[in-house]
Amino acid sequence: MTQETVREAIFNRRMLICIGTGFASGLPLYVLIQLVPAWLRSENVSLATIGLFSLIGFPYTWKFLWSPFMERYRLPVLGRRRGWMLISQILLMLFIGTLGLFDPGFNIWTIAALCFAVAFFSASQDIVLDAFRREILPDRELGLGNSFHANAYRISGLIPGSLSLILSDHLPWDQVFLITAGFMLVGILLTLLVNEPRHPGSRPKSLSDAIVLPFVEFFNRNGVNHALMVLAFMFLYKLGDNMATALATPYYLDMGYSNTDIGIVAKNAGLWPAVIGGFLGGLLMVRIGINKCLWIFGVIQVVSIFGFMILSEANADRVGTPGFEPSLLLLAIVIAFEYLGVGLGTAAFLAFIARTTSKLHTATQLALFTALTSLPRTFANASTGYLVEAMGWTNFYLLCALLAIPGMLLLFFVAPWRKDPELETGTEASEHPEMGGVAPKRAD
């Protein structure tokens, strides 16, 4: 791809929209996986209970169950995608703002119910945001567009994972959650300003068609054996990485760092390498294709997990001893390298998922694929608290690294090194029968 084509791919309105979808999608998830665990831990809730809170995120895993409903029916305002986006975002702002009104010591089940509501409407928002993004991006921009989305997704973590933690040292928790909820206005503004995309084909004629046809198309297009390998890859590629970061905030606290240390150093040291990695990954995918990037970035992702082991060995036995001050520099270096791998791997992974999806069944297929990728975060992560208490932080991160290997091995079958259809001259990946059916007309 020429330099001029790369420039055109970067500087267009679609990339700006991808930034907005990433921020709106990431904020509620980071409330659940960063702000809520820090809040509960600061209120002396046990690690095991915090780990079990990961189960509240099961709507991210099962969102494909109601995605056909959102594909078949539309609200009376704003269109099939934007109408569902708006109602989800308004309800997210309401439930996030309500969380801090309850005491974890006495209302843990109420807090769990509110977190479940946040997860449900966050997953519902993701269904339409993912479909919206897939429908406006031509295949040659999938890598870059999804890297912009992933970067904005990470940047949104600055709010609950940094700003809100810093504010918690100076303000009561109810005010912290109200301020955090206010940032959902970014997503609401995006929904009101963008145009409804042109949908290829027609709406499903019935709810049963909306449920059945996306699955039939996917398995017919790929064949049963290859389709099952693709699904297995989607589950396994980020398994070790997701587990390694599942209890990141409690881990930093156990290593002797304060909430302010985490808010200023750890979150920023993780954010910017992830942003840089995502952007560079998007550019590299434009140049060499998605498949090669999945291989390169996957190796970096696995190696980076070992940084947590180094930090654990340096700090764990010294926490609480007189005069011990944990190294902020070591924390920054370890987190920076880990999230560089996260940024690179996520950009390529999201592009692969989008490329695998047919534009004729965008919402349901993307909901199924992204739900599958959230399985490790929801169910495997629920056991992380017990694993850490049983084996210690160092051995836990060694296990995470080992669990990342099976996903890498599946690359031989689902993303061969020398095969990248989206790079073939004059050809969209979705024109290939194995990559997504017939390419529909592009919508800006």
C-alpha positions in Angstrom: 0.0 0.0 0.0 1.4 3.4 -1.0 2.2 6.2 1.5 -0.6 8.3 -0.1 -3.1 5.5 0.5 -1.9 5.2 4.2 -2.4 8.9 4.7 -5.9 8.8 3.2 -6.7 5.9 5.5 -5.7 7.8 8.6 -7.1 11.2 7.9 -10.8 10.6 7.3 -14.1 11.0 9.2 -14.4 7.3 9.8 -11.3 7.2 12.0 -12.7 10.1 14.1 -15.9 8.1 14.6 -13.9 5.0 15.6 -12.3 7.1 18.4 -15.7 8.0 19.7 -17.0 4.4 19.6 -13.9 3.2 21.5 -14.3 5.8 24.3 -18.0 5.1 24.7 -17.4 1.3 24.7 -14.5 1.2 27.1 -15.7 3.5 29.9 -18.3 1.3 31.5 -16.1 -1.8 31.3 -13.2 0.0 33.0 -15.6 1.1 35.7 -16.3 -2.6 36.4 -12.8 -4.0 36.1 -10.7 -1.1 37.6 -12.8 1.4 39.6 -15.2 -1.1 41.3 -12.4 -3.5 42.4 -10.3 -0.6 43.8 -13.4 0.7 45.7 -14.2 -2.7 47.1 -10.6 -3.4 48.1 -10.3 0.0 49.8 -13.5 -0.9 51.8 -11.8 -4.2 53.0 -13.7 -6.6 50.7 -11.8 -9.9 50.2 -9.9 -10.7 47.0 -12.0 -13.8 46.6 -15.2 -11.8 46.6 -13.7 -9.2 44.2 -12.7 -12.1 41.9 -16.2 -13.4 42.0 -17.4 -10.0 40.8 -16.0 -11.0 37.4 -19.1 -13.2 37.0 -21.3 -10.1 36.9 -19.7 -9.5 33.5 -21.5 -12.5 31.9 -23.6 -10.2 29.7 -20.4 -9.6 27.7 -20.2 -13.3 27.1 -23.9 -14.0 26.3 -24.8 -10.8 24.4 -25.2 -12.7 21.2 -28.5 -14.1 22.8 -30.3 -10.7 22.4 -28.3 -9.3 19.5 -30.8 -10.7 17.0 -33.5 -8.8 18.8 -31.5 -5.6 18.3 -30.9 -6.5 14.7 -34.5 -7.3 13.9 -36.2 -4.4 15.7 -35.5 -0.7 15.7 -36.5 2.0 18.1 -38.8 4.8 16.7 -36.0 7.4 16.8 -32.5 7.7 15.2 -32.5 4.4 13.3 -31.6 0.7 13.9 -28.1 1.4 15.3 -28.3 4.9 16.8 -31.5 4.3 18.6 -30.2 1.4 20.6 -26.9 3.3 21.1 -28.7 6.2 22.7 -30.9 4.3 25.2 -28.0 2.1 26.3 -25.8 5.1 27.0 -28.4 7.0 29.0 -29.1 4.0 31.2 -25.3 3.4 31.7 -24.9 7.0 32.9 -27.7 6.4 35.4 -26.5 3.1 36.8 -22.8 4.1 37.1 -23.8 7.3 38.9 -25.9 5.3 41.4 -23.2 2.9 42.4 -21.4 5.0 45.0 -24.6 5.6 47.0 -24.2 2.2 48.7 -21.9 0.8 51.3 -19.9 -2.3 50.3 -19.9 -3.5 53.9 -23.7 -3.6 54.1 -25.1 -3.5 50.5 -22.8 -5.9 48.5 -25.7 -7.6 46.8 -27.2 -4.3 45.7 -23.9 -3.2 44.4 -23.6 -6.6 42.5 -27.1 -6.0 41.0 -26.1 -2.5 39.8 -22.8 -3.8 38.4 -24.8 -6.4 36.5 -27.0 -3.7 35.0 -23.9 -1.7 33.9 -22.5 -4.9 32.3 -25.8 -5.7 30.6 -26.3 -2.2 29.0 -22.6 -1.9 28.3 -22.7 -5.2 26.4 -25.9 -4.0 24.6 -24.1 -0.8 23.6 -21.2 -2.8 22.3 -23.5 -4.8 20.0 -24.6 -1.8 18.1 -21.3 0.1 18.3 -19.4 -2.9 16.8 -22.0 -3.3 14.1 -21.9 0.5 13.4 -18.1 0.5 13.1 -18.0 -2.6 10.8 -20.6 -1.1 8.5 -18.8 2.2 8.0 -15.3 0.7 7.5 -14.1 -0.7 4.2 -12.0 -3.8 4.6 -8.7 -2.1 3.8 -9.3 0.2 6.8 -10.3 -2.5 9.3 -6.8 -2.7 10.9 -6.4 1.0 11.3 -10.0 1.7 12.3 -10.0 -0.9 14.9 -6.7 0.3 16.2 -8.1 3.8 16.7 -11.1 2.2 18.4 -8.9 0.2 20.7 -6.7 3.2 21.5 -9.8 5.3 22.5 -11.0 2.3 24.4 -7.8 2.3 26.4 -7.8 6.1 26.8 -11.3 5.9 28.3 -9.7 3.8 31.1 -8.0 7.0 32.3 -11.3 8.1 33.7 -12.2 5.3 36.1 -8.7 3.9 36.3 -6.8 7.1 37.0 -8.9 10.3 37.5 -11.5 8.6 39.6 -8.9 6.8 41.8 -7.1 10.1 42.4 -10.4 11.8 43.2 -11.2 9.0 45.7 -8.3 10.2 47.9 -10.0 13.6 48.2 -13.8 13.1 47.6 -16.4 10.6 48.9 -17.1 7.7 46.7 -20.6 8.8 45.8 -19.2 12.0 44.2 -16.5 10.0 42.4 -19.1 7.7 40.7 -21.2 10.7 39.7 -18.3 12.4 38.1 -17.3 9.2 36.3 -20.8 8.7 35.0 -20.8 12.1 33.5 -18.2 11.1 30.9 -20.9 8.9 29.2 -22.0 12.2 27.7 -19.2 11.7 25.2 -21.0 8.6 23.8 -24.4 10.3 23.8 -22.9 13.3 21.8 -21.4 10.9 19.3 -24.7 9.1 18.8 -26.6 12.4 18.2 -24.0 13.8 15.7 -23.2 10.8 13.4 -25.4 9.5 10.6 -27.1 6.1 10.5 -25.0 3.8 8.3 -26.4 2.3 5.1 -27.2 -1.3 5.9 -26.4 -3.9 3.2 -29.4 -6.0 2.4 -32.7 -5.7 4.3 -33.7 -6.2 7.9 -34.4 -9.8 8.9 -38.0 -10.6 8.2 -38.5 -12.3 11.5 -36.8 -12.8 14.8 -36.1 -16.4 13.9 -34.3 -15.3 10.7 -32.2 -12.9 12.8 -31.2 -15.7 15.0 -30.6 -18.5 12.5 -29.2 -16.9 9.3 -26.0 -15.4 10.8 -24.9 -18.8 12.2 -25.8 -20.7 8.9 -23.9 -18.1 6.9 -20.8 -18.3 9.1 -20.6 -22.1 9.1 -21.4 -22.4 5.4 -18.8 -19.9 4.5 -16.0 -21.4 6.5 -16.9 -25.1 6.8 -17.6 -26.6 10.2 -14.0 -27.6 11.0 -12.4 -24.3 10.1 -15.3 -22.4 11.7 -14.7 -24.2 15.0 -11.0 -23.5 14.9 -11.7 -19.8 14.3 -14.0 -19.8 17.4 -11.4 -21.6 19.5 -8.8 -19.0 18.4 -11.0 -16.1 19.4 -11.4 -17.7 22.9 -7.7 -18.5 23.4 -5.7 -15.7 21.8 -6.2 -13.3 24.7 -6.8 -15.8 27.5 -3.4 -15.4 29.2 -3.3 -11.6 28.7 -6.9 -11.2 30.1 -6.1 -13.3 33.2 -2.8 -11.4 33.8 -4.6 -8.0 34.0 -7.8 -9.3 35.7 -6.7 -8.3 39.2 -4.2 -5.6 38.2 -5.4 -2.9 40.7 -5.5 -5.2 43.7 -2.1 -6.6 42.6 -0.6 -3.1 42.7 -2.1 -2.5 46.1 -0.6 -5.8 47.4 2.8 -4.8 46.0 2.7 -1.8 48.3 1.5 1.0 46.0 -1.1 3.6 47.0 -4.2 4.5 45.1 -2.5 7.7 44.0 0.6 5.8 42.8 -1.7 3.6 40.8 -3.7 6.5 39.4 -0.6 8.5 38.4 2.1 6.0 37.5 0.6 2.6 36.8 -2.4 3.7 34.7 -0.5 6.2 32.7 2.5 3.9 32.2 0.0 1.3 30.9 -2.1 3.6 28.8 0.4 5.4 26.6 2.4 2.4 25.5 -1.0 0.7 24.7 -2.0 3.7 22.7 1.3 3.9 20.9 1.3 0.1 20.3 -2.3 0.2 18.9 -1.5 3.1 16.6 1.7 1.5 15.3 0.0 -1.8 15.0 -2.7 -0.2 12.9 -0.2 1.3 10.6 1.8 -1.9 10.3 -1.4 -3.8 9.5 -2.0 -1.5 6.6 1.6 -2.3 5.4 2.0 -6.1 6.0 -1.5 -7.3 6.8 -3.5 -8.6 9.7 -2.1 -12.2 9.7 1.6 -11.4 10.1 0.7 -8.8 12.8 -1.2 -11.5 14.8 2.0 -13.6 14.9 4.4 -10.7 15.8 2.2 -9.0 18.3 1.1 -12.3 19.9 4.7 -13.2 20.8 5.3 -9.7 22.3 2.0 -10.2 24.3 3.2 -13.5 25.8 6.7 -12.3 26.7 5.4 -9.1 28.4 3.5 -11.1 31.0 6.8 -12.1 32.6 7.2 -8.4 33.7 4.6 -9.0 36.4 6.6 -11.9 37.7 9.7 -9.6 38.0 7.7 -7.0 39.9 6.3 -9.6 42.2 9.7 -11.1 43.0 11.0 -7.6 43.7 8.2 -6.5 46.0 6.1 -9.3 47.5 8.3 -10.3 50.4 9.2 -6.8 51.4 5.8 -5.2 51.6 5.1 -4.0 55.1 8.7 -4.1 56.2 10.0 -0.9 57.9 11.3 1.7 55.4 10.3 -0.2 52.3 9.2 2.1 49.4 8.2 0.2 46.3 10.0 1.4 43.1 7.7 3.6 40.9 10.3 3.3 38.1 10.1 -0.5 38.1 6.4 -0.4 38.2 6.3 2.0 35.2 8.7 -0.1 33.1 6.9 -3.4 33.8 3.5 -1.9 33.1 4.7 0.0 30.0 6.0 -3.2 28.3 3.0 -5.3 29.2 0.5 -2.7 27.8 2.6 -2.2 24.7 2.0 -5.9 24.0 -1.7 -5.4 24.9 -2.1 -2.5 22.5 -0.4 -4.3 19.6 -2.3 -7.6 20.2 -5.7 -6.0 20.7 -5.5 -4.0 17.5 -4.7 -7.0 15.3 -7.2 -9.2 17.2 -10.1 -6.8 16.7 -9.2 -6.4 13.0 -9.2 -10.2 12.6 -12.7 -10.4 14.3 -14.1 -7.7 12.0 -12.6 -9.3 8.9 -14.2 -12.6 9.8 -17.6 -11.0 10.0 -20.0 -10.8 7.1 -21.6 -7.3 6.6 -24.9 -9.0 5.9 -25.2 -10.2 9.5 -23.0 -7.7 11.3 -24.6 -7.3 14.7 -25.3 -10.9 15.6 -22.0 -12.3 14.3 -19.9 -9.6 15.9 -21.8 -10.1 19.1 -21.1 -13.8 19.0 -17.4 -13.3 18.3 -16.7 -10.5 20.8 -18.8 -12.4 23.4 -16.5 -15.4 22.9 -13.4 -13.3 23.5 -14.9 -12.0 26.8 -15.3 -15.6 28.1 -11.8 -15.6 29.7 -12.5 -12.2 31.3 -15.8 -13.3 32.7 -15.4 -17.0 33.8 -11.7 -17.7 33.9 -11.1 -14.4 35.7 -13.6 -15.3 38.3 -11.1 -17.9 39.6 -8.1 -15.5 39.6 -8.6 -14.4 43.2 -8.6 -18.1 44.4 -5.6 -18.9 42.2 -3.5 -16.0 43.6 -4.4 -16.9 47.2 -3.5 -20.5 46.5 -0.3 -20.1 44.5 1.0 -16.6 45.0 1.4 -13.8 42.4 4.6 -15.1 40.8 3.2 -18.6 40.0 -0.1 -17.1 38.9 1.6 -15.0 36.2 3.7 -18.0 35.1 0.4 -19.8 34.6 -1.0 -16.8 32.6 2.0 -17.0 30.2 1.5 -20.8 29.7 -2.2 -20.3 28.9 -1.4 -17.8 26.1 0.5 -20.5 24.1 -2.5 -22.5 22.7 -3.9 -19.5 21.0 -0.6 -18.8 19.3 -0.5 -22.4 17.9 -3.9 -21.9 16.3 -2.5 -19.2 14.1 -1.1 -21.9 11.8 -4.7 -22.7 10.8 -6.7 -19.5 11.1 -4.2 -16.8 10.1 -1.3 -18.3 8.0 1.8 -16.1 7.8 1.7 -15.7 4.0 -2.1 -15.2 3.5 -3.6 -11.7 3.9 -6.6 -11.3 1.5 -7.1 -7.6 2.4 -3.7 -6.8 0.9 -4.5 -8.3 -2.5 -4.6 -5.6 -5.1 -8.1 -4.3 -5.9 -9.7 -6.9 -3.6 -11.6 -6.5 -0.4 -11.2 -9.3 2.2 -15.0 -9.7 2.4 -15.0 -10.7 -1.3 -13.2 -13.9 -0.4 -15.6 -16.7 0.5 -13.5 -17.6 3.6 -13.4 -14.0 4.8 -16.9 -12.6 4.8 -19.1 -13.0 1.7 -19.8 -10.4 -0.9 -18.5 -6.9 -0.2 -21.4 -4.5 0.1 -21.4 -0.9 -0.9 -19.3 1.3 1.4 -21.0 3.7 3.8 -19.1 6.8 5.0 
